């Protein structure tokens, strides 16, 4: 079937099978490889994107469900050659080591700060836990610091 996916401000008409996950279509059809395949079970957060302002684990939803809905991937955060404040803060605080989880962490952070522009540390931790963002390198304190910094940048 053909669907139109609105990703990073651009409409893409794509052929999808009913069983195709949004993650598969983003990576394999649209070549947006910043969104990572982690566990494939919605338990690690590596595949997180923002759809309609909410953090979504793209490995757990079907592409056809997102026809016409506004979606942003890590590639869509940069504007006019400038990184998003959350991306800047992650760099400043070195909130990554291997970097595999970073796109999902950043996207979950963007969704959090959209909903709550001034979260406490406890709210940040709860939101990241709820989204199940997992960092095997253990950069969690730096992630929290980066999110707080981005919040102060008033995204």
Secondary structure, DSSP 8 states (H G I E B T S, - for coil): -EEEEEETTEEEEEE--TT-BHHHIIIIIS--TTS---SSSSSS-TTEEEETTEEEETTSSBGGGGTT-EEE-GGGS-BTTB--HHHHHHHHTT--SS-TTHHHHHHHHHHHHHH-TT--HHHHHHHHHHTT---TT--HHHHHHHHHHHHHTT-
